[in-house]
């Protein structure tokens, strides 16, 4: 535990020697008094002191009072310094005692997590949570949170990998899953508390690196401040909720995360004022919803993400005042929809993404007031719909996009690789309409966007 204590406390209380502090204090007091005197002298416009030829009893009495006042002030100053040092020592002693008691409780709680009995381990989780709330310092609270996250990172066998007909193994699995879901619930509950609440865990670091999630609920949690890592985590089974979760002012990373075999909800989530990474994430065999999510005043990266064999929805999502990157992402053998999403006052980039063998839909999507880039994007095989999309305001670029193995169209009934602009209207995106004549093979556009050569 020593290494986790705040550094100043680990070295002990550091106070300057009294022999150094008192002269410095007196020097400071004299300097302040002189400054006040000469400031007042200047403001009163005094020219000089009037000399007295004879020392009267009144003047002598005033000098005696001044002497006693100086002595009393000096004594009060010494008493103030000593009282301050005593207060600091008392506070440090109280903190040391609180830290000692915390350490004893921490040792007991951690030892419970290693017990065979699931009930005892569950008690240890609650004890560690209460200990985090009572921690005398922020660093000690972070230590308790780190242990809870580390418990989730321990090796974990998913239900699908259990030996068949092994009742004991299944019971052990169910007990462990209950403990793990309790840890997730307790973390979520503390992230729901307002930042100013004394038991709020907002702003603390959370490390879920490599955790296997087969369920859990982070709904309406607030990841604000701190660093949150879901790197290389696996969402393999069950349902995990991030509905209404707010990602603001924090660095959150799902880099390399695998969404396979689970249903994950980010519905109504708010990505604002933070940086969220889904770089190199794999969406395969899972269902992930970002419906009605708000992407604003932050940066979200899906660079090099792979959407294959999964169903991912961004329906009715709002992309505004932020930056979202799908650069070099690969959309293959799955379904991804941005139906009725709104791209406004921000930037979304699909530069050099690959749409192949998948169904991607931008049906009814509104491109207005924002910049959307499809620079160098490859549309091959699969089916991409822009049915009823609205291109008004903003800027949409298709410069350098490649259309092969299919059709970019505005009509229905296409198969074997189709990108559809049926009933699309507004200003044609840049780089999509040929300079003259018919579009190249594989690209069919609304008649209003070009003038076919007779």
N, C-alpha and C positions, 0 to 999 in steps of 0.2 A: 504493500500500500504506500510505502514511502515515496516511491517514484511518481505516484499519482497525486501527491499533495501539491498545493501551490508552491512555487519555488521559494518565495519569501518565507513561508512558514516552515518549509523543510530545512532552511538554513537557520531558523530561529529568528527571534526579534532582533533587529539591528537598530540601535540607538547610539547617537553620538555621545561621547563622554561629557559629563556635567561641566568639567573644566573648559571645554570648548564651547558648549552651548551657552553658558552664562555670559561670557565676554561678548559673544556674537549678539545675544539678546540685548545686553546693555548698549552695545554700539548701535544696534538698530533703533532702540528706543531713543537714544540721544539724537541720532540723525533725523528721526521723525519729528521730535520735539523742536529741533533747530529749524527744520523746514517749515513747521507751523508758525514758529515765532517770526521768522524773517518774512514769511508770506503776509502775516498780519501786520508786521511793521511796514511793509511796502504798501499794503492796502490803506493803512491809516495815514500814509504820507508823512510819517515822522522823519525829521531831519537828523536829530542827534539827541543824546541824553543830557539832561540838565545836571551839572555837577553840584554836589552839596558840600559846603565848606565845613560844616559841623555835623557829627553823627548824633541825631536826636534819639530819644528813647523809643519813639514810634518807629523810626527806621530800623533800630536795633531789634525791636520786637518783630518786625516784618521779616528781617533776615533770619531770626530764630525760627519763625514759622516756616519759612521757605526751606530751611535746613531739615526740619522735621518732616516736611512734606516730601523732600527728595529721598530721605531715608525710608519713609513709609512706602513711597512708590517703588523704591528698589526692593524692599522686602516683599511687597506684593508681587513684583515681577518675578522674584526668585520663587515665591510660593506658587505662582502660576506655572512656571516651568516644571517645578517638582510635581505639581498635581497632574499636569499633562503627561509627564513621563509615567507616573503611577497609574494613570488611567490606561495608557497604552500597554503597560505591563499586565494590568488586570484583564484587559480585553484579550490580549494574546494568551494569557493563562486560561481564560474561559474558552477561547477557540481551541486551544490545545486539548482541553478536557472534553469539549464536544467532539473533536476529531478522534480522540481515543475511544469514546463511547461509540462513535460511528464505525470505527474500525472493528470493534468487537461485534457489533450487530451485523456488519458487512460480512465478516468471517462466518458467522452463524448462518446467514441467509445463503451465502454461496455454497456452503457445505450441504445445505438442504437440496440444492439443485443437483447434487451428485448422488442422492439417495436412490435406492431401487424403487421405493414406493412412489407411485405417481402422485398420490395425495400429498406426500411430504414435499415433492418437487413443486407442486402447485402452490403449496404454502410458501415455499422459498421465493417463488415469483412474486407473490403478493408482498412478502416481507421486503424484498429488494425494491419493489415499487414504492412502498411506504418510506423506505430508507432514502430513496432518491428525493422524495418530497421534503424530508427532514434534514437533508444534507446541509451542513453549516457553510459550505462554499460551493460555488458553481462547478469547480473542477471535480469535487467529490460526487456531485450529482451526475456529471458526465461519466464518471467511472461506473456508477450503477447502470446508467443507460447503456454503456458499452457492454457490460456483462449480459444484459437482457438481449441485446442484438447478437452477441456472440453465441448465446444459447440457440438462437434461430439458425446460426451458421453451422452448427454441429452436423455431422453426417446424418442423413435422413433417408430412409427407404420409403418410396412412394407406395401407395396401396397396390398399384398395378404390378409392382415387383415383388410382392409378398409370396411366399410359397403357398401353393394351392392347398386347401383343406387343412391349413395350420391354424387352429383356433387360437392358440396361445400367442402366436405371432401377430394375428389380427387384433387381439385384445391389447397387446402392447402397443401396436401402431395407433389404435384409437385413443389410448390414454396419452400417448406422446403428442398426437395431433391436437387433443384438447388443451394440453399445456401450451403448445406453440400458438394456437389460435388465441389463447388467453393473453399471451405476451403481446401479440399484435393488437388485440382489443385495448389493453392497458396503455400501450404507446399511443394508439389513436385517441383515446379519451383525454390524454394529457396534451395532445396536439390540438384538440378542440378548444381548450381553455384559452381565454384572451392572453395576449403576450404579457400584460401587466399582472396577471394572476400569479400568486406566489408558487403555485404548483404547475404552472405551464412549462412544457418542455420545448416550446417554440424557440428556435435559435440554436438549439443543441445539434451536435452532429449525430447522424444515424447511419450505421453501416450494416446494410443488408446484402453485402457482396456475396454472390454465390448461393443465396438462400433458395431453397425449394419451397415454393408456395403451392399448396393444394387447397386453397381457400383462405379467407381472411377478409377483414373489412377495415379500410382506411377512409371510409366516407366522411366528408365534411371536415377532414383534418386540415390543418394549416401548416404547410412546410415553408416557413418564413425564416430566413437567416440560417446560418450554418451550412453544412454540407451533408447531403443525403445521397447515399449510394445504393442503387439496386444493380450495380454492375454484375454481369454474368449470372444474375438470378434466373431461376427457371419457374415459370408459371405453368405447371404440368397438369393440374387437375382441379376440379371444383370451380368455384366462382370467387373472384377477388374483386372487391369494390373500391374504387377511387372516386365514386360519384360525389360531385360537389366539392372535391378536394381543391384547395388553393395552393398553388405553387408561386410564391411571391417572395422576392428578396433572398432567395436561396439558390444554391447550385445543386441541382438534382440530376443524377445520372442513371440512365437505364442502358448504358453502353454495353453491347454484347448480350443483353438480356434475351432470353428465349421464351417466346409466348407459344406454347405447344400444348394442346389438349385441355386448355382451361378457357374459361370465359372471364374476361377482364373488362370492367366497366370504368371508363373515364368520363361518363356522361356528366355534363354541366360542370366539368372541372374548369378551373381558371388558371391559365398560364400567363401571369402578369408580373413584370418587374424581376424576373428570374431567368436563369439559364438552365434549360432542361435538355439533356442529351438522350436521344434514342439511337445514336450512331452505332452501326453494325448490329442493331437488334434484329432478331429473326422472328418473323410472324408466320408460323407454320402450324397448321392443324389446330389453331385456336380461333376464338371469336373475341375481337377486341373492339370496344365501342368508344368513340370520342364524340358521340352525338351531343350537339348543343354546347360543346366545349368552347371556351373563349381564349383565343390566342392574342394577347395584347401587351404592348410595352415590355416585351421580353424577347428572348431568343430560344427557339426550339429547333433542335437538330434531329433529322432523320437521315443524315448522310450515310450512304452505303448500307442502309437498312434493306432487308430482304423480305418481301411480301410474297410468300409462296404457300399455297395450300391452306391459306387462312382467310377468314372473313373479317375485314377491318372497315369500320364505318366512321366517317367524319361528317355524317349527315347533319345539316343545319348548324354546323360549326361556324364560328365567326372569327375570321382572320383580320385583325385590325390593329394598327399602331405597333405591330411587332414584326419580327422576322422569323420565318419558318423555312427550313432548308430540307428538301428531299433530294439533294444533289447526289448523283450516282446511285440512287436507290433502284432496286430491281423489283418490278411487279410481274410475277409469273405464277401461273397455276393457282390462282385464288381470286377473291373478289374484294375490291377496295372501292368504296363509294364516298364521294364528296357531294352527294345530292343536296341541292338547295343550300349549299354552304355560301357564305358571303365573304368575298375577298375585298376588303376596303381599307384604305389608309395604312397599308403596311406593305411588306414584301414577302412573297412566297416564291421559292425557286425549286424547279424540277430539272435544273441543268444537268444534262448528260444522264438523266434517268433512263431506264429501259422498261418499256411496256411490252411484254412478250408473253403470250399464252395465258393471260389473265383477263378478267373482266373488271375494268375500271370505269366508274361512272361519275360524270360531272353534270348529271341531269338537273336542270333548273338552277344551276349555280350562277351567282351574280358576281361578275368581275367588274368592280366599280371603285375608283379612287385608290387603287393599289397597283403595285407592280408585280406581275406574275411572269416568271421566266420559264420557258421550255427550251432554252438554248441547247442545241446539240442533242436533244432528246430523241431516242430511237423508239418508234412505234412499229413493232413487228409482231405478226400473229395476234392472238387475243382479240379483245373487243374493248374499245374505249368510247364512251358515249359523252357527247356534249349536247344532248337533246335539250332544247329549250334554254340553253345557256344564254346569259345576257352579258354582252360586252359593251359597257357604257362607262365612260370616264376611265381613269386609270390607264395602265399600259400592260398589254399582254404580248409577249414575244415568243415566236416559234422559229426564230432565226437559227439556221443550221440543223433544224429537226429533220430526221429521216423517216420516211414512210415506205415500208417494204413488207411484203408478205400479207398485205391486207388492204383495206380501203378506209379512207377518211371520208365519211359521207354525211349526208343530211337526210337520208331516207331510211326506212325500216327494212327488215328482212335480210340483212347482210350476215354472213357467217364465214368462218374460216379466217378471221382476222379483220376486224372492222373498227373504225373510229368514226363516230356519228355526230354530225352537227345539225341534226334535224331540228327545224324551227329555231335555230340559233339566230340572234338578231343583234343589231347594234354595229359598232365599228369593228371591222375585221381585225384580228390580231396581226401584229407585225411579223413578217417573214412567213406567213402562211399562204397568202394569196400570191400567185405568180405575177410577174410584171406584165405579161401579155399572153393571150391565148389560153388554152385549156390547162388545168392543173396537171402535174405529172401523174403517171399511172399510180393508182393506189390512193389518190387524194381527190375526193369529191366535195365540192363546196357549194353553199347556197348560191343561186343565180345572182343574187344582189351583191355578192362579194367579188364578182369578176365578170368580164365580158368575153364569152367564148368566141373563138375565131370561127367564122362560118366555114 
